[in-house]
Amino acid sequence: MKQIHLLIFISIALLIFSSFKVQKGEIFSLTVEVKDLQNSKGVVQFALYNKEGTIPDENYKKCYKILKEKIQNGLSKVTFISLPMGKYAVNILHDENENGKIDKGFILPIEGVGFSNYQSVGLTNRPNFSKASFELMENKTINIKVIYM
């Protein structure tokens, strides 16, 4: 009988403590907007990263979450939901042919790209997680500049 009472007590204690683990305020949403797209062809691919060393990621294999959205009047936006508090970075691709990858000319992308916290990219300003990252500690909206080479 004592074992049953102990088992019930442990079960109740675990239930109470697990409810404190995810408190209101620890889960957020992130809205990402892009404007001034050069045309409405294709979609915008929004890749969300949450670890150091994941950017650059030309094949989108290291991203935490990825969403795609249509373009309307030169803009597109998505909302990532249920994100735990933490450090994130965003990479966008204006994927005009909807193949899910960065198409390149000789070396440079021929489709628009962008990164959180970046206004330009180039050989001397290569994207990395450290520079592109930001803290998510509340529901947030960010704008990303699309860069066409």
C-alpha positions, 0 to 999 in steps of 0.5 A, a space after each residue: 500500500 505504501 508503494 502505491 501511495 509513493 507512486 501516486 505522490 511521484 506521479 503528481 510531483 512529476 506532473 506539477 514540475 513538468 507544468 513549470 518547465 514550459 511556462 507562458 513567456 518561454 514560447 514565442 512567435 517570429 514573423 519575418 517580412 521581406 519587401 521590395 522583391 524585384 518580381 512576383 515569380 516563385 516563392 520566398 523561402 525562409 530558413 530559420 537557424 538556431 545553432 552556431 556554425 549553421 550559416 552559410 548553408 547553401 543546401 538548407 540541411 542545417 536549418 532548424 525550420 523552413 517555410 515557403 510563402 507566395 509573393 504579393 505586391 513585392 512582399 512576402 512574410 511568414 510566422 514561425 510559431 512555438 519557438 523556445 527562447 533563444 538565439 536565432 538567425 534567418 536566411 531568405 531566398 527569393 526562389 524564382 524557379 521554386 527548386 529550393 536551392 540557391 541558383 548561381 551564375 559564375 560564383 554569385 547567386 542569380 536569385 535574391 538572398 538575404 540574412 537577418 542583420 545584413 544589408 549587403 553580402 560579398 566576399 568581405 562580408 560573408 554571412 555567418 550565424 554570429 553576425 546574423 543572429 538575434 535573441 528571441 525573448 518575446 514575440 518579434 517581427 523582423 524585416 530582411 533586405 533582399 539582395 540581388 547580385 
